[in-house]
Amino acid sequence: MSDVFLLDGEQVPFTVGQTVMAAARAAGRYIPHLCWHPEFQPHGSCRLCTVKADGHFAAACTLAARPGMTVDNRTAELDDQRRTLLQMLFVEGNHFCPSCEKSGACKLQATAYELKMMTPHFDHFFPDRAVDASHPDLLLDFNRCILCELCVRASRDADGKNVFAITGRGIKSHLIVNSPSGRLADTAMSLADRAASVCPVGVILAKGRGFVIPIGERRYDRQQIGAAEEQ
């Protein structure tokens, strides 16, 4: 038998041990997020899923559901905070949607549309990180990384290879490849790895098949992110 909590005034059932995010998703309710993925343990790095539970702010992806709790999700206050987080993510990396192969299938872009982010607001950082094209099947564009760590978790937990890691602190944090040379070609990563397909933005791209799905027919072109299933 499941308990329930209130999410934006509506009852959401959950089982003991479920997080607010997991229970909401199972009930078909959308809480904006970027670093959370149903296949991996959450760690609450992006904070986009912050909700107000019984009057206190918390990350929905790590917050355990409790019977009778009241959770506010899509309020003007919370969505305004989320837009600010999105704006910072856009300017910290080189996210130029019209020229990106991931456009139309990018979770960052789709979430910005969902939350009606109309401008980046802040000055762009224009990072200049080298693109790694050393691998025969995959290309890495580090300039687009949003530090969600999904590739880190996928490579470690699903593939058992530990290909990626995050290094540095604060504004100097960045994604690296765990090989003596720092090149993807010198790892055991393959196109079939879960880490190769889990990136929510345009960092990890398969070579030899760019723009296979035309713009207008891609995942978030067909349906808004709140209705799209996780992949």
Backbone as a chain_set.jsonl record, in Angstrom:
{"seq": "MSDVFLLDGEQVPFTVGQTVMAAARAAGRYIPHLCWHPEFQPHGSCRLCTVKADGHFAAACTLAARPGMTVDNRTAELDDQRRTLLQMLFVEGNHFCPSCEKSGACKLQATAYELKMMTPHFDHFFPDRAVDASHPDLLLDFNRCILCELCVRASRDADGKNVFAITGRGIKSHLIVNSPSGRLADTAMSLADRAASVCPVGVILAKGRGFVIPIGERRYDRQQIGAAEEQ", "coords": {"N": [[0.85, -1.201, 0.0], [0.566, 2.215, -0.822], [1.659, 5.456, 0.319], [0.73, 8.973, 0.314], [1.634, 12.234, -0.921], [1.27, 15.812, -1.232], [1.575, 17.48, -4.266], [1.894, 20.475, -5.646], [-0.737, 20.835, -4.833], [-2.035, 18.504, -5.624], [-2.622, 15.024, -5.131], [0.032, 12.698, -4.847], [1.042, 9.44, -5.148], [3.345, 7.321, -3.326], [5.994, 5.003, -2.591], [7.667, 3.637, 0.273], [10.878, 4.946, 0.714], [11.095, 6.052, -1.772], [12.022, 8.942, -3.672], [10.909, 12.38, -3.867], [11.138, 13.263, -6.506], [11.265, 10.823, -7.999], [8.788, 9.68, -7.357], [7.042, 11.626, -8.342], [7.621, 11.516, -11.085], [6.794, 8.896, -11.648], [4.118, 9.248, -11.353], [3.519, 10.771, -13.485], [4.038, 13.47, -13.291], [5.777, 16.467, -13.834], [8.863, 17.637, -12.757], [11.137, 20.125, -13.158], [14.462, 19.368, -14.238], [17.971, 18.523, -14.604], [20.392, 17.124, -13.964], [19.439, 14.802, -12.834], [18.639, 11.357, -13.341], [16.727, 8.487, -14.061], [18.108, 6.044, -14.065], [20.327, 6.219, -12.465], [22.01, 6.898, -9.305], [20.942, 9.766, -7.541], [22.48, 13.027, -7.039], [22.085, 15.688, -6.714], [23.279, 17.987, -8.019], [22.722, 20.056, -9.905], [20.598, 21.568, -8.985], [18.272, 22.404, -10.168], [15.915, 21.123, -9.756], [14.937, 22.013, -7.384], [12.51, 22.278, -4.882], [9.811, 23.454, -2.77], [9.297, 22.115, 0.209], [7.035, 21.539, 2.656], [7.46, 24.185, 3.376], [10.219, 24.475, 3.261], [13.184, 24.754, 1.305], [14.388, 22.285, -0.952], [16.178, 19.736, -2.777], [14.421, 17.945, -5.119], [15.244, 15.554, -6.175], [16.761, 14.242, -4.289], [15.303, 14.317, -2.004], [13.497, 12.539, 0.339], [10.281, 11.182, 0.026], [7.482, 11.871, 2.116], [4.68, 10.868, 4.108], [1.827, 12.9, 3.736], [3.23, 15.268, 3.341], [3.636, 18.595, 2.023], [4.31, 19.795, -1.102], [5.593, 22.326, -3.066], [5.994, 23.055, -6.449], [5.796, 24.055, -9.301], [5.773, 26.992, -8.988], [5.672, 30.603, -9.27], [7.844, 31.764, -7.972], [9.737, 29.635, -7.687], [10.12, 28.838, -10.383], [11.213, 31.169, -11.381], [13.679, 31.235, -10.062], [14.752, 28.958, -11.216], [14.981, 29.752, -13.891], [17.043, 31.61, -13.64], [19.178, 29.922, -12.91], [19.34, 28.4, -15.277], [20.042, 30.425, -17.097], [22.616, 31.042, -16.189], [23.907, 28.624, -16.74], [23.781, 28.587, -19.532], [25.46, 30.752, -20.244], [27.881, 30.049, -19.133], [28.893, 28.068, -20.692], [29.481, 27.241, -24.189], [26.78, 27.58, -25.703], [25.191, 27.569, -28.421], [22.456, 27.333, -29.869], [21.278, 27.205, -32.603], [23.371, 26.239, -34.196], [24.061, 23.826, -33.175], [24.32, 20.32, -33.121], [22.755, 18.931, -31.371], [20.47, 20.36, -31.034], [17.02, 20.564, -30.505], [16.96, 18.1, -29.394], [18.063, 18.488, -27.018], [18.312, 18.661, -23.563], [18.846, 20.884, -21.963], [18.214, 23.062, -23.637], [15.486, 22.467, -24.159], [14.406, 22.634, -21.606], [14.812, 25.312, -21.074], [13.013, 26.436, -22.917], [10.633, 25.397, -21.832], [10.541, 26.739, -19.379], [10.353, 29.268, -20.209], [12.591, 30.915, -20.718], [13.876, 33.758, -21.924], [16.159, 35.238, -22.508], [19.762, 35.186, -22.127], [20.729, 36.904, -20.199], [23.076, 37.254, -18.444], [26.589, 38.075, -18.966], [28.393, 36.343, -21.505], [30.725, 33.684, -20.98], [32.334, 32.484, -22.874], [34.026, 30.008, -23.067], [37.103, 28.34, -23.891], [37.788, 25.46, -24.646], [39.553, 22.635, -25.653], [38.406, 20.639, -28.361], [37.892, 17.158, -28.408], [38.662, 14.988, -30.77], [39.768, 12.548, -31.075], [38.914, 9.917, -30.853], [37.738, 7.118, -32.769], [34.976, 6.848, -33.152], [33.563, 8.697, -31.638], [33.027, 12.102, -30.612], [34.128, 14.739, -28.513], [32.893, 17.683, -27.225], [33.9, 19.768, -25.086], [33.203, 22.347, -24.418], [30.495, 22.602, -24.095], [29.713, 21.434, -21.776], [27.713, 20.927, -18.862], [28.264, 20.078, -16.367], [26.755, 18.008, -15.196], [27.4, 15.455, -14.566], [26.382, 13.06, -15.511], [27.562, 11.465, -17.511], [29.815, 10.665, -16.127], [28.742, 9.111, -14.043], [27.364, 7.184, -15.569], [29.427, 5.925, -17.011], [30.903, 4.869, -14.933], [29.009, 3.382, -13.308], [27.259, 1.977, -15.028], [28.76, 1.147, -17.273], [31.164, 0.362, -16.192], [33.74, 1.461, -16.498], [34.851, 3.957, -15.868], [35.53, 6.283, -17.438], [35.239, 9.056, -17.448], [35.641, 12.109, -15.484], [35.131, 14.745, -13.071], [37.03, 17.606, -12.528], [38.83, 20.154, -10.674], [37.707, 23.189, -8.973], [34.819, 25.127, -8.074], [34.376, 27.817, -10.311], [36.305, 26.831, -11.946], [35.834, 24.199, -12.36], [35.676, 21.314, -14.413], [35.09, 18.912, -17.064], [36.94, 15.932, -17.538], [38.902, 13.43, -19.281], [39.661, 10.207, -18.238], [42.501, 9.157, -18.844], [45.985, 8.451, -19.457], [46.931, 10.231, -21.394], [44.856, 11.981, -21.564], [43.154, 11.828, -23.668], [40.264, 10.699, -25.438], [40.539, 8.58, -27.18], [42.376, 6.95, -26.007], [41.127, 5.386, -24.145], [38.843, 2.8, -22.988], [36.368, 3.276, -23.988], [33.355, 2.868, -25.869], [31.115, 3.227, -28.686], [28.792, 1.936, -28.047], [28.517, 2.151, -25.341], [26.761, 3.125, -22.337], [27.399, 5.626, -21.412], [27.911, 7.01, -23.724], [25.525, 7.867, -24.74], [24.063, 9.228, -22.853], [24.405, 11.923, -22.294], [22.895, 15.059, -21.672], [23.155, 17.333, -23.166], [25.137, 18.769, -25.852], [27.728, 17.473, -25.671], [28.903, 14.866, -25.951], [29.169, 13.299, -28.891], [28.214, 11.198, -31.592], [30.28, 10.201, -34.24], [30.103, 10.567, -37.843], [27.379, 10.589, -38.379], [25.963, 12.986, -38.291], [23.278, 15.271, -37.694], [21.211, 13.524, -38.448], [18.499, 13.203, -37.795], [16.15, 15.452, -38.819], [15.845, 18.931, -37.894], [12.962, 19.864, -36.228], [11.806, 17.436, -36.189], [12.818, 16.212, -34.035], [13.313, 14.934, -30.664], [12.393, 16.823, -28.558], [11.212, 18.616, -30.194], [8.952, 17.361, -31.0], [7.446, 16.959, -28.685], [6.855, 18.671, -25.59], [9.263, 19.047, -22.933], [8.239, 18.314, -20.441], [6.471, 16.296, -21.016], [7.944, 14.368, -22.186], [9.539, 11.202, -22.073], [12.176, 9.927, -19.945], [15.438, 9.108, -21.209]], "CA": [[0.0, 0.0, 0.0], [1.382, 3.414, -0.941], [1.249, 6.692, 0.966], [0.618, 10.069, -0.64], [1.953, 13.602, -0.53], [0.66, 16.792, -2.127], [2.468, 18.179, -5.177], [1.102, 21.564, -6.23], [-2.136, 20.66, -4.465], [-2.598, 17.237, -6.084], [-2.053, 13.861, -4.452], [0.989, 11.85, -5.567], [1.359, 8.257, -4.349], [4.743, 6.917, -3.299], [6.347, 3.884, -1.724], [8.722, 3.969, 1.23], [12.202, 4.995, 0.104], [11.056, 6.822, -3.01], [12.209, 10.383, -3.575], [9.837, 13.188, -4.439], [11.321, 13.25, -7.961], [10.896, 9.517, -8.549], [7.349, 9.495, -7.204], [6.379, 12.542, -9.268], [7.774, 10.992, -12.441], [5.942, 7.712, -11.773], [2.736, 9.719, -11.426], [3.368, 11.591, -14.675], [4.172, 14.88, -12.935], [7.095, 16.952, -14.246], [9.659, 18.561, -11.962], [12.304, 20.444, -13.998], [15.727, 18.801, -13.753], [18.999, 18.273, -15.615], [21.385, 16.117, -13.567], [18.782, 13.575, -12.386], [18.282, 10.361, -14.348], [16.167, 7.349, -13.31], [18.995, 4.891, -14.024], [21.497, 6.434, -11.621], [21.803, 7.519, -8.009], [20.968, 11.228, -7.62], [23.386, 13.721, -6.121], [21.604, 17.052, -6.52], [24.308, 18.975, -8.369], [22.274, 21.209, -10.713], [19.629, 22.291, -8.147], [17.126, 22.859, -10.943], [14.719, 20.452, -9.249], [14.612, 22.52, -6.051], [11.099, 22.504, -4.587], [9.591, 23.898, -1.397], [8.601, 21.029, 0.894], [6.622, 21.998, 3.992], [8.021, 25.506, 3.62], [11.675, 24.484, 3.201], [13.741, 24.419, -0.005], [15.127, 21.02, -1.013], [16.282, 19.13, -4.104], [13.431, 16.87, -5.225], [15.878, 14.287, -6.572], [17.348, 13.584, -3.111], [14.365, 14.45, -0.886], [12.634, 11.375, 0.54], [8.859, 11.492, 0.163], [6.902, 11.568, 3.428], [3.212, 10.949, 4.081], [1.196, 14.144, 4.111], [4.037, 16.465, 3.098], [3.141, 19.499, 1.001], [5.427, 20.179, -1.961], [5.348, 23.302, -4.122], [6.921, 22.792, -7.546], [5.719, 25.02, -10.394], [5.349, 28.308, -8.534], [6.385, 31.701, -9.921], [9.116, 31.941, -7.274], [10.661, 28.558, -8.02], [10.462, 28.89, -11.804], [12.101, 32.319, -11.567], [15.0, 30.782, -9.633], [15.226, 27.993, -12.215], [15.414, 30.505, -15.063], [18.357, 32.177, -13.346], [20.139, 28.824, -13.017], [19.495, 28.101, -16.698], [20.79, 31.518, -17.714], [24.026, 30.878, -15.826], [24.431, 27.476, -17.479], [23.947, 28.968, -20.934], [26.592, 31.66, -20.467], [29.123, 29.419, -18.692], [29.364, 27.228, -21.789], [29.191, 27.743, -25.535], [25.516, 26.983, -26.112], [24.641, 28.301, -29.561], [21.509, 26.294, -30.288], [21.046, 27.002, -34.041], [24.476, 25.546, -34.854], [24.396, 22.618, -32.407], [23.687, 19.092, -33.597], [21.821, 18.446, -30.35], [19.286, 21.219, -31.013], [15.791, 19.795, -30.681], [17.067, 16.91, -28.558], [18.886, 18.94, -25.896], [17.495, 18.886, -22.377], [19.046, 22.263, -21.515], [17.415, 23.904, -24.532], [14.07, 22.172, -23.965], [14.017, 23.155, -20.299], [14.745, 26.767, -21.226], [11.723, 26.703, -23.56], [9.582, 25.07, -20.871], [10.513, 27.754, -18.324], [10.218, 30.569, -20.874], [13.813, 31.714, -20.608], [13.889, 34.545, -23.157], [17.465, 35.857, -22.719], [20.775, 34.67, -21.2], [20.815, 37.92, -19.145], [24.444, 37.482, -18.002], [27.619, 38.094, -20.008], [28.911, 35.018, -21.856], [32.11, 33.392, -20.612], [33.023, 32.02, -24.075], [35.161, 29.143, -22.737], [37.871, 27.833, -25.036], [38.307, 24.148, -24.277], [39.863, 21.882, -26.875], [37.535, 19.537, -28.763], [38.619, 15.888, -28.519], [38.183, 14.199, -31.908], [40.743, 11.466, -31.224], [38.254, 8.612, -30.875], [37.22, 6.84, -34.128], [33.51, 6.85, -33.232], [32.941, 9.703, -30.773], [33.657, 13.41, -30.497], [33.808, 15.443, -27.273], [32.969, 19.143, -27.23], [33.872, 20.115, -23.67], [32.672, 23.695, -24.24], [29.058, 22.559, -23.831], [29.455, 20.658, -20.557], [26.991, 21.611, -17.785], [28.717, 19.453, -15.116], [25.696, 17.19, -14.613], [28.069, 14.214, -14.157], [25.701, 11.859, -15.971], [28.527, 10.601, -18.2], [30.675, 10.104, -15.087], [27.999, 8.044, -13.371], [27.052, 6.119, -16.525], [30.643, 5.176, -17.311], [31.297, 4.138, -13.728], [28.011, 2.469, -12.753], [26.651, 1.126, -16.055], [29.772, 0.582, -18.174], [32.285, -0.165, -15.408], [34.99, 1.873, -17.148], [35.39, 5.194, -15.278], [36.178, 7.054, -18.495], [35.151, 10.5, -17.213], [35.682, 12.642, -14.12], [35.093, 16.194, -12.94], [38.163, 18.105, -11.76], [38.782, 21.583, -10.411], [36.741, 23.652, -7.989], [34.118, 26.354, -8.407], [34.292, 28.201, -11.711], [37.326, 26.097, -12.688], [35.425, 22.804, -12.52], [35.49, 20.924, -15.81], [35.1, 17.492, -17.373], [38.176, 15.399, -18.11], [38.936, 12.021, -19.663], [40.602, 9.465, -17.392], [43.53, 8.389, -19.546], [47.266, 9.133, -19.263], [47.077, 11.319, -22.362], [43.694, 12.846, -21.502], [42.408, 11.69, -24.927], [39.245, 9.645, -25.413], [41.023, 7.436, -27.957], [43.214, 6.107, -25.152], [40.279, 4.737, -23.155], [38.105, 1.636, -23.499], [34.997, 3.684, -24.311], [32.843, 2.501, -27.193], [29.866, 3.865, -29.089], [27.687, 1.202, -27.436], [28.481, 2.416, -23.907], [25.675, 3.99, -21.865], [27.932, 6.981, -21.295], [27.937, 7.645, -25.04], [24.195, 8.352, -25.134], [23.345, 9.79, -21.712], [24.623, 13.367, -22.17], [21.676, 15.807, -21.986], [23.485, 18.434, -24.073], [25.891, 18.336, -27.029], [29.141, 17.226, -25.388], [29.319, 13.565, -26.494], [28.487, 13.123, -30.171], [28.682, 10.109, -32.455], [30.8, 10.643, -35.536], [29.624, 9.923, -39.064], [25.927, 10.587, -38.56], [25.476, 14.286, -37.833], [22.001, 15.81, -38.166], [20.444, 12.455, -39.086], [17.09, 13.552, -37.598], [16.025, 16.876, -39.147], [15.247, 19.831, -36.926], [11.513, 19.841, -36.379], [11.358, 16.064, -35.966], [13.584, 15.673, -32.92], [12.558, 14.557, -29.473], [11.687, 17.919, -27.908], [10.404, 19.28, -31.214], [7.688, 16.631, -31.085], [6.678, 17.138, -27.448], [7.568, 19.431, -24.584], [10.079, 18.21, -22.052], [7.423, 17.781, -19.355], [5.733, 15.128, -21.479], [8.883, 13.414, -22.783], [10.093, 10.203, -21.157], [13.633, 9.913, -19.813], [16.142, 8.098, -22.01]], "C": [[0.879, 1.243, 0.0], [0.797, 4.554, -0.128], [1.147, 7.771, -0.103], [1.185, 11.346, -0.038], [1.3, 14.531, -1.546], [1.731, 17.49, -2.951], [1.65, 19.211, -5.935], [-0.396, 21.32, -6.031], [-2.776, 19.358, -4.9], [-1.872, 16.06, -5.426], [-1.138, 13.066, -5.372], [1.306, 10.647, -4.684], [2.852, 7.948, -4.382], [4.903, 5.695, -2.411], [7.505, 4.295, -0.837], [10.084, 3.89, 0.542], [12.252, 5.764, -1.194], [11.334, 8.305, -2.739], [11.003, 11.098, -4.163], [9.919, 13.172, -5.963], [10.836, 11.936, -8.571], [9.391, 9.29, -8.472], [6.582, 10.388, -8.178], [6.447, 12.01, -10.687], [6.867, 9.779, -12.662], [4.478, 8.1, -11.909], [2.494, 10.611, -12.638], [3.431, 13.074, -14.407], [5.606, 15.332, -13.187], [7.668, 17.942, -13.245], [10.9, 18.871, -12.789], [13.606, 19.915, -13.382], [16.69, 18.656, -14.921], [19.92, 17.131, -15.211], [20.754, 14.812, -13.1], [18.472, 12.67, -13.566], [17.81, 9.112, -13.617], [17.093, 6.143, -13.21], [20.117, 5.01, -12.988], [21.142, 7.103, -10.303], [21.879, 9.037, -8.136], [22.017, 11.824, -6.695], [23.107, 15.212, -6.047], [22.578, 18.142, -6.893], [23.756, 20.201, -9.085], [21.299, 22.105, -9.969], [18.406, 22.794, -8.92], [15.827, 22.268, -10.406], [14.344, 20.927, -7.845], [13.112, 22.816, -5.933], [11.001, 23.078, -3.171], [8.715, 22.858, -0.716], [8.316, 21.445, 2.334], [7.317, 23.304, 4.369], [9.527, 25.609, 3.536], [12.152, 24.073, 1.808], [14.544, 23.127, 0.065], [15.162, 20.533, -2.449], [15.346, 17.931, -4.175], [14.072, 15.525, -5.532], [16.497, 13.538, -5.392], [16.414, 13.605, -1.908], [13.455, 13.232, -0.795], [11.186, 11.831, 0.732], [8.362, 11.053, 1.537], [5.383, 11.696, 3.362], [2.722, 12.329, 4.521], [2.002, 15.401, 3.858], [3.418, 17.283, 1.969], [4.315, 20.04, 0.198], [4.947, 21.173, -3.017], [6.415, 23.124, -5.19], [6.877, 23.904, -8.594], [5.107, 26.339, -9.913], [6.161, 29.366, -9.272], [7.759, 31.894, -9.291], [10.144, 30.897, -7.686], [11.072, 28.596, -9.485], [11.364, 30.084, -12.115], [13.53, 31.958, -11.163], [15.595, 29.812, -10.658], [15.694, 28.705, -13.487], [16.795, 31.116, -14.846], [19.444, 31.114, -13.44], [20.399, 28.465, -14.481], [20.31, 29.177, -17.405], [22.281, 31.395, -17.412], [24.656, 29.705, -16.573], [24.677, 27.824, -18.943], [25.188, 29.819, -21.142], [27.92, 31.057, -20.016], [29.707, 28.511, -19.763], [29.034, 27.867, -23.124], [27.941, 27.046, -26.068], [24.861, 27.867, -27.166], [23.703, 27.359, -30.308], [21.354, 26.127, -31.804], [22.145, 26.203, -34.739], [24.845, 24.23, -34.17], [23.619, 21.417, -32.931], [22.621, 18.583, -32.638], [20.532, 19.267, -30.3], [18.028, 20.415, -31.343], [15.785, 18.52, -29.887], [17.877, 17.21, -27.305], [18.002, 19.256, -24.703], [17.649, 20.307, -21.844], [18.182, 23.222, -22.334], [15.924, 23.716, -24.267], [13.563, 22.716, -22.636], [13.921, 24.675, -20.33], [13.441, 27.18, -21.907], [10.571, 26.5, -22.564], [9.419, 26.178, -19.827], [10.497, 29.172, -18.885], [11.409, 31.495, -20.607], [14.027, 32.454, -21.922], [15.26, 35.133, -23.492], [18.477, 35.252, -21.76], [21.074, 35.637, -20.054], [22.257, 38.264, -18.755], [25.401, 37.536, -19.197], [28.142, 36.684, -20.252], [30.38, 34.876, -21.448], [32.957, 33.056, -21.842], [34.242, 31.151, -23.724], [35.835, 28.621, -23.997], [38.562, 26.547, -24.623], [38.475, 23.323, -25.556], [38.831, 20.78, -27.122], [38.39, 18.279, -28.919], [37.99, 15.056, -29.637], [39.063, 12.972, -32.127], [40.107, 10.087, -31.377], [37.677, 8.351, -32.267], [35.702, 6.987, -34.262], [32.831, 7.991, -32.49], [33.74, 10.997, -30.77], [33.209, 14.062, -29.202], [33.97, 16.942, -27.466], [32.791, 19.619, -25.789], [33.26, 21.494, -23.408], [31.186, 23.707, -23.877], [28.704, 21.879, -22.51], [28.75, 21.499, -19.499], [27.27, 20.961, -16.43], [27.62, 18.642, -14.419], [26.229, 15.862, -14.085], [27.339, 12.95, -14.603], [26.655, 10.92, -16.707], [29.477, 9.948, -17.205], [29.992, 8.916, -14.43], [27.704, 6.877, -14.315], [28.287, 5.264, -16.814], [31.073, 4.315, -16.124], [30.303, 3.04, -13.364], [27.405, 1.519, -13.78], [27.699, 0.421, -16.91], [30.953, -0.038, -17.443], [33.641, 0.245, -15.941], [35.615, 3.144, -16.561], [36.143, 6.056, -16.289], [36.253, 8.544, -18.143], [35.271, 10.855, -15.74], [35.544, 14.156, -14.187], [36.279, 16.609, -12.071], [38.043, 19.605, -11.583], [37.72, 21.93, -9.394], [36.084, 24.946, -8.465], [34.053, 26.595, -9.903], [35.306, 27.457, -12.572], [36.988, 24.618, -12.854], [35.222, 22.482, -13.995], [35.606, 19.415, -15.959], [36.44, 17.083, -17.966], [37.986, 13.929, -18.472], [40.014, 11.331, -18.843], [41.51, 8.567, -18.234], [44.845, 9.137, -19.368], [47.451, 10.334, -20.188], [45.959, 12.355, -22.255], [42.829, 12.764, -22.752], [41.44, 10.524, -24.83], [39.706, 8.405, -26.155], [41.83, 6.46, -27.109], [42.442, 5.545, -23.969], [39.593, 3.541, -23.804], [36.683, 2.002, -23.905], [34.611, 3.287, -25.731], [31.515, 3.203, -27.443], [28.659, 3.211, -28.43], [27.554, 1.464, -25.944], [27.298, 3.304, -23.535], [26.143, 5.43, -21.764], [27.917, 7.728, -22.624], [26.601, 8.272, -25.411], [23.46, 9.098, -24.024], [23.458, 11.305, -21.603], [23.367, 14.147, -22.552], [21.896, 16.987, -22.925], [24.372, 17.898, -25.202], [27.367, 18.11, -26.79], [29.641, 15.961, -26.082], [28.505, 13.278, -27.754], [29.08, 11.967, -30.958], [29.16, 10.686, -33.781], [30.076, 9.944, -36.682], [28.128, 9.905, -39.257], [25.305, 11.89, -38.059], [24.166, 14.686, -38.491], [21.172, 14.773, -38.928], [18.944, 12.733, -38.972], [16.939, 15.042, -37.848], [15.442, 17.677, -37.996], [13.758, 19.956, -37.242], [10.936, 18.468, -36.121], [12.055, 15.429, -34.77], [12.735, 15.572, -31.662], [11.752, 15.699, -28.861], [10.992, 18.836, -28.91], [9.008, 18.658, -31.25], [6.814, 16.841, -29.854], [7.516, 17.91, -26.445], [8.236, 18.517, -23.594], [9.252, 17.607, -20.905], [6.659, 16.531, -19.732], [6.656, 14.037, -22.007], [9.429, 12.471, -21.734], [11.603, 10.31, -21.088], [14.219, 8.82, -20.695], [17.574, 8.019, -21.529]], "O": [[1.848, 1.308, 0.757], [-0.413, 4.615, 0.09], [1.436, 7.528, -1.275], [1.216, 11.521, 1.18], [0.834, 14.086, -2.595], [2.687, 18.033, -2.398], [0.813, 18.863, -6.767], [-1.207, 21.562, -6.925], [-3.941, 19.114, -4.586], [-0.662, 16.107, -5.2], [-1.478, 12.793, -6.523], [1.797, 10.824, -3.569], [3.54, 8.274, -5.349], [4.043, 5.397, -1.581], [8.247, 5.218, -1.175], [10.402, 2.904, -0.123], [13.335, 6.098, -1.674], [10.931, 8.846, -1.709], [10.186, 10.501, -4.864], [8.895, 13.078, -6.639], [10.085, 11.94, -9.546], [8.788, 8.769, -9.411], [5.59, 9.961, -8.769], [5.455, 12.044, -11.415], [6.249, 9.641, -13.718], [3.689, 7.37, -12.508], [1.399, 11.147, -12.808], [2.932, 13.867, -15.205], [6.549, 14.646, -12.792], [7.044, 18.954, -12.925], [11.66, 17.953, -13.098], [13.819, 20.004, -12.172], [16.281, 18.665, -16.081], [20.206, 16.255, -16.027], [21.454, 13.806, -12.979], [18.095, 13.132, -14.642], [18.437, 8.71, -12.638], [16.885, 5.292, -12.346], [20.779, 4.022, -12.67], [20.121, 7.78, -10.186], [22.796, 9.55, -8.779], [22.399, 11.214, -5.697], [23.838, 15.935, -5.371], [22.704, 19.129, -6.168], [24.28, 21.298, -8.89], [21.184, 23.288, -10.29], [17.592, 23.535, -8.37], [14.758, 22.851, -10.584], [13.514, 20.3, -7.187], [12.53, 23.507, -6.77], [12.005, 23.171, -2.464], [7.531, 22.734, -1.029], [9.232, 21.672, 3.124], [7.711, 23.507, 5.518], [10.082, 26.694, 3.714], [11.595, 23.158, 1.201], [15.288, 22.899, 1.018], [14.289, 20.87, -3.248], [15.467, 17.001, -3.377], [13.521, 14.477, -5.194], [16.733, 12.333, -5.481], [16.705, 12.973, -0.893], [12.725, 12.925, -1.738], [10.909, 12.748, 1.504], [8.762, 10.011, 2.056], [4.861, 12.542, 2.636], [3.151, 12.854, 5.549], [1.52, 16.501, 4.129], [2.765, 16.741, 1.078], [5.214, 20.671, 0.754], [4.012, 20.894, -3.767], [7.603, 23.049, -4.879], [7.86, 24.629, -8.747], [4.045, 26.745, -10.385], [7.214, 29.066, -9.834], [8.733, 32.16, -9.996], [11.286, 31.232, -7.998], [12.246, 28.407, -9.802], [12.193, 30.01, -13.022], [14.483, 32.334, -11.847], [16.795, 29.844, -10.931], [16.69, 28.307, -14.091], [17.62, 31.138, -15.76], [20.515, 31.37, -13.988], [21.545, 28.251, -14.877], [21.176, 28.865, -18.223], [23.113, 31.621, -18.29], [25.811, 29.784, -16.992], [25.675, 27.397, -19.524], [25.903, 29.628, -22.126], [28.978, 31.499, -20.464], [30.903, 28.218, -19.738], [28.383, 28.91, -23.179], [28.03, 26.052, -26.788], [24.092, 28.777, -26.857], [24.104, 26.679, -31.252], [21.302, 24.987, -32.268], [21.891, 25.56, -35.757], [25.829, 23.592, -34.542], [22.412, 21.494, -33.156], [21.692, 17.885, -33.046], [19.597, 18.898, -29.589], [17.983, 19.684, -32.333], [14.734, 17.906, -29.71], [18.325, 16.296, -26.613], [17.052, 20.031, -24.817], [16.689, 20.879, -21.329], [17.503, 24.087, -21.78], [15.183, 24.693, -24.162], [12.435, 23.2, -22.545], [13.048, 25.259, -19.687], [12.829, 28.172, -21.513], [9.661, 27.324, -22.471], [8.3, 26.514, -19.438], [10.612, 30.149, -18.144], [11.252, 32.68, -20.315], [14.332, 31.826, -22.936], [15.504, 35.493, -24.643], [18.094, 34.835, -20.666], [21.623, 35.222, -19.033], [22.625, 39.439, -18.735], [25.063, 37.098, -20.297], [28.315, 35.914, -19.307], [31.166, 35.816, -21.558], [34.161, 33.313, -21.854], [35.371, 31.518, -24.049], [35.199, 28.48, -25.042], [39.748, 26.532, -24.295], [37.607, 23.336, -26.429], [38.433, 20.075, -26.194], [39.478, 18.328, -29.492], [36.911, 14.489, -29.464], [39.104, 12.42, -33.227], [40.706, 9.19, -31.97], [37.172, 9.282, -32.895], [35.198, 7.224, -35.36], [31.641, 8.232, -32.692], [34.964, 10.991, -30.906], [32.042, 13.955, -28.826], [35.046, 17.418, -27.826], [31.67, 19.843, -25.333], [32.841, 21.776, -22.285], [30.676, 24.722, -23.402], [27.528, 21.762, -22.165], [29.131, 22.644, -19.257], [26.588, 21.26, -15.449], [27.566, 18.598, -13.19], [25.589, 15.218, -13.254], [27.652, 11.864, -14.114], [26.566, 9.703, -16.545], [29.903, 8.81, -17.407], [30.586, 7.849, -14.279], [27.783, 5.716, -13.913], [28.206, 4.037, -16.858], [31.541, 3.188, -16.288], [30.697, 1.896, -13.135], [27.071, 0.381, -13.449], [27.551, -0.757, -17.237], [31.666, -0.869, -18.005], [34.598, -0.524, -15.856], [36.809, 3.376, -16.75], [37.259, 6.504, -16.025], [37.22, 9.217, -18.499], [35.036, 10.023, -14.863], [35.803, 14.772, -15.221], [36.507, 16.034, -11.007], [37.248, 20.255, -12.261], [36.925, 21.079, -8.996], [36.7, 25.752, -9.161], [33.719, 25.694, -10.673], [35.187, 27.449, -13.797], [37.775, 23.865, -13.427], [34.66, 23.286, -14.738], [36.15, 18.73, -15.093], [37.006, 17.796, -18.793], [37.039, 13.279, -18.03], [41.145, 11.81, -18.761], [41.297, 7.357, -18.314], [44.829, 10.348, -19.147], [48.057, 11.333, -19.802], [46.079, 13.463, -22.778], [41.877, 13.531, -22.897], [41.742, 9.497, -24.223], [39.312, 7.293, -25.805], [41.954, 5.284, -27.453], [43.019, 5.261, -22.919], [39.737, 3.296, -25.002], [35.869, 1.11, -24.144], [35.415, 3.358, -26.66], [30.879, 3.706, -26.517], [27.618, 3.849, -28.268], [26.571, 1.041, -25.335], [26.878, 4.144, -24.331], [25.367, 6.355, -22.004], [27.911, 8.959, -22.639], [26.543, 9.119, -26.303], [22.338, 9.557, -24.238], [22.674, 11.92, -20.88], [22.819, 13.933, -23.634], [20.937, 17.576, -23.422], [24.358, 16.698, -25.478], [28.19, 18.509, -27.614], [30.688, 15.981, -26.729], [27.298, 13.045, -27.685], [30.296, 11.78, -30.987], [28.511, 11.555, -34.363], [29.51, 8.865, -36.508], [27.636, 9.277, -40.194], [24.228, 11.875, -37.463], [23.964, 14.471, -39.686], [20.517, 15.093, -39.919], [18.199, 12.529, -39.931], [17.556, 15.836, -37.137], [14.64, 17.163, -37.216], [13.367, 20.132, -38.395], [9.74, 18.324, -35.866], [11.897, 14.233, -34.522], [11.605, 16.056, -31.605], [10.545, 15.558, -28.664], [10.259, 19.741, -28.512], [8.016, 19.343, -31.499], [5.589, 16.896, -29.96], [8.743, 17.814, -26.447], [7.843, 17.363, -23.425], [9.544, 16.5, -20.452], [6.237, 15.778, -18.854], [6.218, 12.913, -22.251], [9.747, 12.894, -20.623], [12.245, 10.732, -22.05], [13.615, 7.769, -20.91], [18.361, 7.234, -22.057]]}, "num_chains": 1, "name": "protein.A"}
